[in-house]
Amino acid sequence: MHIIRKASKIPVRNRTEILVVGGGPAGFGAAVSAARAGAKVTLVEQGGLLGGMWTFGLLSPFFDNWHHDGLNRELREKLSLRGAWGGRKEMTFDQNEMVMLLDEYVTSLNIDVLLYTMGTEPILDENLLKGIFIQNKSGTQAILADIVIDCTGDGDIAARAGAPFKIGRETDGAFQPMTMMFKIGGLRKGYNRDDLRSWYDILIQRIPEKEILAEIPYNNPALITLPRQGEALIQWTHIQQTLGTNAEQLTAATFEGRRQIRKAFEYFKLVRDQLGDVYLLDLPAVIGVRETRRIIGEYVISDEDVKNGTVQPDTVCHVRFGVDIHEPCQTEQTCWKHPGFDIPLRSLIPLKIENLMTAGRCISGSFSAHAAYRVTGDCLKMGEGAGAAATAAIRSGRSIRSYAKMLREK
């Protein structure tokens, strides 16, 4: 059954040079980089915070942070000055301080930010993207832009505009499970801050692991210590075969994630002598979605690029984080190393649609390549690259596709 919606006039809220959709690591990087380059920027974020999985999802460590300069280094140094950086292997941070730090960046740069606002539909003239419709407490509005950068993680704007995409493994379409992080307090004083899982190894000596896996189907959990003593994040829950671009499945996965968290605390009681009397300190506002759409771009980063460490003439990010696959339908995790590979600007430019870029985990790459570049340090870095390239393209009077071609042919 369908309902025909009455045609209506939609007010244009503003026109901008660069419109960034999504305020997570990639979107934050894109907006700040473009604003620093002198562009007029509007940033749209569906929640009430910037930071995406850093802040809504309680995601830490900040993987591939130490390998990048620019905003990666800046955030690390500023958080350190606030006593909000450290923890396991000097890679974790305090989420609340991160929220306030990101606020300071966008306000100091006078970036036009809309929180509590969802980018709903692209505004197209055939294959030319002219902006997007947004929905918020003010109703439906339009924002027009020279270039739109889709940093939604799921490639929502790109997919709705008609850009081609893939989901899952090339062999069978299976995709990585979701994880709901959670924060604990009361961790035993003196607990080794770099000890991920000795508590789990003891737990499976006290209760059959098959019983645990029947409740929480993942056998490589991690306790990730935070800068403040006694606090840690737990990466343990696994919700398999649920797709983050399906509203019903995403909702069901969220309830299942919280069910698994409650079960985890029953198991923590069995290793109280190892952990202490830990308690639930914080639940995330969103579940962690590892994988949905990979928008097909001018260049698809291949498995061979990863294995061979391919260097690109138009690189925006050099990835050093290893391939990290949480197996789609099993309890195992598959990891392998590589020499480091480049993400080219072309992988951020979708096929078919003009004036559109992507940044973050939805860029153009293989299943295995995605399993390396999806971490937040790389998403932040490619967002920086996208914002800078978009501004340079506008200033040069070129389309982003033409600008990328020029870089490649230099």
C-alpha positions as CSV (number, residue, x, y, z in Angstrom):
1,M,0.0,0.0,0.0
2,H,1.2,3.5,-0.8
3,I,0.1,7.0,0.2
4,I,0.6,9.9,-2.2
5,R,2.0,12.8,-0.3
6,K,0.6,16.2,-1.3
7,A,3.2,18.3,-3.1
8,S,4.4,21.3,-1.0
9,K,6.8,24.2,-1.2
10,I,9.9,23.5,0.9
11,P,11.7,26.6,2.2
12,V,15.4,26.9,1.5
13,R,17.2,27.4,4.8
14,N,20.5,28.4,3.3
15,R,23.0,28.0,0.5
16,T,26.5,27.0,1.4
17,E,29.7,26.0,-0.4
18,I,30.2,22.7,1.4
19,L,27.5,20.7,3.2
20,V,28.6,17.9,5.5
21,V,26.0,15.4,6.5
22,G,27.0,13.5,9.7
23,G,29.1,14.9,12.6
24,G,31.1,11.8,13.5
25,P,34.9,11.6,13.1
26,A,34.8,11.9,9.3
27,G,32.2,14.7,9.2
28,F,33.9,16.6,12.0
29,G,37.2,16.3,10.0
30,A,35.6,17.4,6.8
31,A,33.8,20.4,8.2
32,V,36.9,21.7,10.2
33,S,39.3,21.1,7.3
34,A,37.0,22.9,4.8
35,A,36.4,25.8,7.2
36,R,40.1,26.2,7.8
37,A,40.6,26.4,4.1
38,G,38.2,29.3,3.9
39,A,35.0,27.5,2.7
40,K,31.5,28.4,3.9
41,V,30.4,25.2,5.6
42,T,27.1,23.8,7.0
43,L,27.3,20.6,9.2
44,V,24.2,18.6,9.8
45,E,24.1,16.1,12.6
46,Q,21.1,13.9,13.6
47,G,21.9,13.8,17.3
48,G,22.6,16.4,20.0
49,L,26.4,15.9,20.1
50,L,29.3,15.9,17.6
51,G,31.7,12.9,17.6
52,G,29.5,10.1,16.4
53,M,30.8,6.8,17.7
54,W,33.4,8.6,19.8
55,T,30.7,10.2,21.9
56,F,27.3,8.6,21.2
57,G,28.8,5.1,20.9
58,L,31.4,5.1,23.7
59,L,34.0,3.9,21.1
60,S,37.6,3.9,22.2
61,P,40.6,3.2,21.6
62,F,41.2,5.9,19.1
63,F,42.8,3.5,16.6
64,D,45.3,4.8,14.0
65,N,45.5,8.1,15.8
66,W,49.2,7.9,16.5
67,H,50.0,7.4,12.8
68,H,48.5,10.6,11.6
69,D,49.2,14.3,12.0
70,G,46.6,17.1,11.6
71,L,43.5,16.8,13.6
72,N,44.4,13.4,15.0
73,R,47.5,14.9,16.7
74,E,45.6,18.0,17.7
75,L,42.8,16.1,19.5
76,R,45.3,13.8,21.2
77,E,47.4,16.8,22.5
78,K,44.4,18.9,23.6
79,L,42.8,15.9,25.4
80,S,46.1,15.2,27.1
81,L,46.3,18.8,28.4
82,R,42.8,18.2,29.9
83,G,43.8,15.0,31.6
84,A,41.4,13.2,29.3
85,W,43.8,11.1,27.2
86,G,45.7,7.9,28.2
87,G,44.4,4.5,29.4
88,R,45.2,1.4,27.5
89,K,48.4,1.9,25.4
90,E,47.8,5.7,25.5
91,M,44.9,5.4,23.0
92,T,41.7,6.1,25.0
93,F,40.0,9.3,26.0
94,D,37.2,10.7,28.2
95,Q,34.1,11.0,26.0
96,N,32.6,14.0,27.8
97,E,35.8,16.0,27.3
98,M,35.8,15.0,23.7
99,V,32.2,16.3,23.3
100,M,33.2,19.7,24.7
101,L,36.4,19.9,22.7
102,L,34.6,19.3,19.4
103,D,32.1,22.0,20.3
104,E,35.0,24.4,20.7
105,Y,36.4,23.6,17.3
106,V,33.2,24.2,15.3
107,T,32.2,27.4,17.3
108,S,35.6,28.9,17.0
109,L,35.5,28.4,13.2
110,N,32.0,29.8,12.9
111,I,30.8,26.6,11.2
112,D,27.1,26.6,10.6
113,V,26.0,23.6,12.7
114,L,22.5,22.0,12.9
115,L,22.1,19.4,15.6
116,Y,19.0,17.3,16.0
117,T,18.7,17.3,12.2
118,M,18.5,14.5,9.8
119,G,19.5,14.7,6.1
120,T,16.6,12.9,4.5
121,E,16.7,13.1,0.7
122,P,19.0,14.4,-2.0
123,I,17.9,17.3,-4.3
124,L,18.8,16.2,-7.8
125,D,18.8,17.7,-11.2
126,E,19.2,14.5,-13.2
127,N,22.7,13.3,-11.9
128,L,23.6,16.7,-10.4
129,L,23.3,16.9,-6.7
130,K,22.3,20.4,-5.7
131,G,21.7,19.9,-2.0
132,I,19.6,17.9,0.5
133,F,16.3,18.1,2.3
134,I,16.6,18.1,6.1
135,Q,14.1,17.3,8.8
136,N,14.1,18.7,12.3
137,K,11.9,20.6,14.8
138,S,11.6,23.4,12.3
139,G,10.0,21.0,9.8
140,T,11.3,20.1,6.4
141,Q,13.8,22.5,4.8
142,A,16.3,22.4,2.0
143,I,20.0,23.2,2.1
144,L,21.7,23.9,-1.3
145,A,25.4,23.4,-1.7
146,D,28.2,23.3,-4.3
147,I,29.5,20.0,-2.8
148,V,27.8,17.6,-0.4
149,I,30.1,15.3,1.7
150,D,28.2,12.2,2.9
151,C,29.7,11.3,6.3
152,T,26.7,9.3,7.5
153,G,28.7,6.1,7.9
154,D,26.0,4.3,5.9
155,G,26.3,6.3,2.7
156,D,22.6,7.3,3.1
157,I,22.7,10.4,0.9
158,A,24.8,8.7,-1.8
159,A,22.6,5.7,-1.9
160,R,19.4,7.7,-2.1
161,A,20.9,9.8,-4.8
162,G,21.4,6.7,-6.9
163,A,25.1,6.0,-6.4
164,P,26.0,2.3,-6.7
165,F,27.1,0.4,-3.6
166,K,27.9,-3.0,-2.2
167,I,27.3,-4.5,1.2
168,G,29.2,-7.4,2.7
169,R,31.7,-10.0,1.5
170,E,32.3,-10.4,-2.2
171,T,31.6,-14.1,-1.9
172,D,28.3,-14.2,-0.1
173,G,27.2,-10.7,1.0
174,A,27.7,-11.5,4.7
175,F,28.7,-8.5,6.8
176,Q,30.3,-7.9,10.2
177,P,28.3,-7.9,13.4
178,M,27.4,-4.9,15.5
179,T,28.8,-4.3,19.0
180,M,27.3,-2.2,21.8
181,M,30.1,-0.8,23.9
182,F,29.5,0.0,27.6
183,K,31.4,1.7,30.4
184,I,32.1,0.2,33.7
185,G,33.2,1.7,37.0
186,G,34.7,0.2,40.1
187,L,37.5,-1.6,38.3
188,R,40.0,-3.0,40.9
189,K,42.8,-0.7,41.9
190,G,46.0,-1.9,40.4
191,Y,44.4,-3.7,37.4
192,N,46.9,-3.7,34.6
193,R,45.7,-1.0,32.3
194,D,46.9,-2.9,29.2
195,D,45.3,-6.3,30.2
196,L,42.4,-6.9,27.7
197,R,41.2,-10.3,28.6
198,S,42.9,-12.3,31.3
199,W,39.6,-12.0,33.2
200,Y,37.8,-13.8,30.4
201,D,40.4,-16.6,30.3
202,I,39.7,-17.1,34.0
203,L,35.9,-16.9,33.4
204,I,36.0,-19.8,30.9
205,Q,37.8,-21.9,33.4
206,R,34.9,-21.4,35.8
207,I,32.0,-21.8,33.4
208,P,31.9,-23.7,30.1
209,E,32.6,-21.3,27.3
210,K,29.9,-22.8,25.1
211,E,27.3,-21.6,27.7
212,I,28.8,-18.0,27.5
213,L,28.8,-18.0,23.7
214,A,25.2,-19.1,23.7
215,E,24.4,-15.7,25.4
216,I,27.2,-13.5,24.0
217,P,28.5,-15.0,20.7
218,Y,32.0,-13.6,20.7
219,N,35.1,-15.2,22.1
220,N,37.6,-12.3,22.1
221,P,36.2,-9.6,24.4
222,A,38.3,-6.6,25.5
223,L,38.4,-4.6,28.7
224,I,39.8,-1.2,27.6
225,T,41.0,1.0,30.4
226,L,40.2,4.7,30.3
227,P,42.2,7.7,31.5
228,R,40.3,8.0,34.8
229,Q,41.3,5.3,37.3
230,G,38.7,2.6,37.9
231,E,36.8,3.2,34.6
232,A,36.9,1.0,31.4
233,L,35.0,0.3,28.3
234,I,33.9,-3.2,27.4
235,Q,33.9,-4.5,23.9
236,W,32.1,-7.9,24.1
237,T,28.6,-7.8,22.8
238,H,28.0,-9.2,19.3
239,I,24.8,-8.9,17.3
240,Q,25.1,-10.9,14.1
241,Q,23.2,-10.8,10.8
242,T,21.4,-7.5,11.5
243,L,21.8,-4.7,9.0
244,G,22.3,-1.1,10.1
245,T,20.4,0.3,7.1
246,N,17.2,-1.6,8.1
247,A,15.2,0.3,10.7
248,E,13.6,-2.8,12.2
249,Q,16.8,-4.8,12.3
250,L,18.7,-1.9,13.9
251,T,16.0,-1.5,16.6
252,A,16.1,-5.3,17.3
253,A,19.9,-5.2,17.5
254,T,19.8,-2.4,20.0
255,F,17.6,-4.3,22.4
256,E,19.7,-7.4,21.9
257,G,22.9,-5.4,22.7
258,R,21.5,-4.2,26.0
259,R,20.3,-7.8,26.8
260,Q,23.8,-9.0,26.3
261,I,25.2,-6.2,28.5
262,R,22.9,-7.3,31.4
263,K,24.2,-10.9,30.9
264,A,27.8,-9.7,30.9
265,F,27.3,-8.3,34.4
266,E,26.2,-11.7,35.6
267,Y,29.5,-13.1,34.3
268,F,31.5,-10.3,35.9
269,K,30.3,-11.5,39.3
270,L,32.1,-14.8,38.7
271,V,35.5,-13.0,38.3
272,R,35.0,-10.4,41.0
273,D,38.4,-11.4,42.4
274,Q,40.0,-10.3,39.1
275,L,37.9,-7.2,38.2
276,G,36.6,-5.9,41.5
277,D,33.0,-5.0,42.2
278,V,32.4,-3.4,38.8
279,Y,29.2,-1.6,38.0
280,L,27.5,-0.1,34.9
281,L,28.6,3.5,34.5
282,D,27.2,4.3,31.1
283,L,25.3,2.9,28.2
284,P,25.8,4.2,24.7
285,A,23.2,6.3,22.9
286,V,23.7,4.3,19.7
287,I,24.9,0.7,18.9
288,G,28.2,0.3,17.0
289,V,27.6,-0.6,13.4
290,R,30.7,-1.9,11.8
291,E,29.6,-2.3,8.2
292,T,26.8,-1.4,5.9
293,R,27.1,0.2,2.4
294,R,30.4,0.7,0.6
295,I,29.7,3.4,-2.0
296,I,31.4,2.5,-5.3
297,G,33.7,5.3,-6.4
298,E,36.1,6.3,-9.1
299,Y,38.6,3.8,-7.5
300,V,37.8,0.7,-5.5
301,I,40.5,-0.1,-2.9
302,S,41.2,-3.8,-3.5
303,D,42.6,-6.6,-1.4
304,E,45.7,-6.4,-3.5
305,D,46.2,-2.8,-2.7
306,V,46.0,-3.7,1.0
307,K,48.4,-6.6,0.7
308,N,50.9,-4.8,-1.5
309,G,50.8,-1.4,0.3
310,T,49.7,0.5,-2.8
311,V,50.8,4.1,-2.9
312,Q,48.3,6.5,-4.6
313,P,49.1,9.8,-6.4
314,D,46.0,11.5,-4.9
315,T,46.2,10.0,-1.4
316,V,44.1,11.5,1.4
317,C,45.0,9.0,4.1
318,H,47.6,6.3,4.7
319,V,46.1,3.4,6.6
320,R,48.3,1.4,9.0
321,F,45.7,-0.3,11.1
322,G,45.5,-4.0,10.3
323,V,42.6,-5.8,8.7
324,D,40.2,-6.6,11.6
325,I,37.2,-8.8,10.6
326,H,34.7,-9.7,13.2
327,E,33.4,-12.8,11.5
328,P,29.8,-12.3,10.2
329,C,28.3,-15.6,11.4
330,Q,30.9,-17.0,13.8
331,T,32.3,-16.2,17.2
332,E,35.8,-15.7,15.9
333,Q,37.8,-12.6,14.8
334,T,40.1,-12.7,11.8
335,C,43.0,-10.3,11.7
336,W,46.0,-9.8,9.4
337,K,48.7,-7.3,8.9
338,H,49.7,-5.3,5.8
339,P,52.5,-2.8,5.0
340,G,50.2,0.2,4.9
341,F,48.1,1.4,2.0
342,D,46.8,4.7,0.6
343,I,43.2,5.8,0.3
344,P,43.0,7.9,-2.9
345,L,40.7,10.8,-3.3
346,R,39.0,8.9,-6.1
347,S,37.7,6.4,-3.6
348,L,35.7,9.3,-2.0
349,I,34.0,10.3,-5.2
350,P,31.0,8.1,-6.1
351,L,30.1,7.0,-9.6
352,K,27.2,8.5,-11.4
353,I,26.4,11.5,-9.1
354,E,28.1,14.9,-9.5
355,N,29.0,17.3,-6.6
356,L,29.0,14.4,-4.1
357,M,31.8,13.0,-1.9
358,T,31.9,10.4,0.8
359,A,34.2,10.1,3.8
360,G,34.4,7.5,6.6
361,R,33.6,3.8,6.5
362,C,31.2,4.1,3.5
363,I,33.9,4.9,1.0
364,S,34.8,2.7,-2.0
365,G,36.8,-0.4,-1.1
366,S,36.7,-4.1,-0.7
367,F,35.3,-6.0,2.3
368,S,38.8,-6.6,3.6
369,A,40.1,-3.1,2.9
370,H,37.0,-1.7,4.7
371,A,37.9,-3.8,7.7
372,A,41.2,-1.8,8.0
373,Y,40.2,1.8,7.2
374,R,36.9,1.8,9.2
375,V,38.7,2.8,12.4
376,T,38.1,6.4,13.7
377,G,41.7,7.8,13.2
378,D,41.5,6.9,9.5
379,C,37.9,8.2,9.2
380,L,39.0,11.5,10.7
381,K,42.0,11.8,8.4
382,M,39.9,11.0,5.2
383,G,37.4,13.6,6.4
384,E,40.1,16.1,6.6
385,G,41.2,15.2,3.1
386,A,37.7,15.4,1.7
387,G,37.1,18.9,3.2
388,A,40.4,20.2,1.8
389,A,39.8,18.7,-1.6
390,A,36.3,20.0,-1.8
391,T,37.4,23.5,-1.0
392,A,40.3,23.4,-3.5
393,A,37.9,22.1,-6.2
394,I,35.5,25.0,-5.6
395,R,38.3,27.6,-5.6
396,S,39.7,26.2,-8.8
397,G,36.3,26.3,-10.6
398,R,36.4,22.5,-11.2
399,S,34.1,19.7,-10.3
400,I,35.4,17.4,-7.6
401,R,35.7,14.7,-10.2
402,S,37.7,16.9,-12.5
403,Y,39.9,18.1,-9.6
404,A,40.7,14.5,-8.6
405,K,41.6,13.7,-12.2
406,M,44.0,16.7,-12.3
407,L,45.8,15.5,-9.1
408,R,46.2,12.0,-10.5
409,E,47.7,13.3,-13.8
410,K,50.1,15.7,-12.3
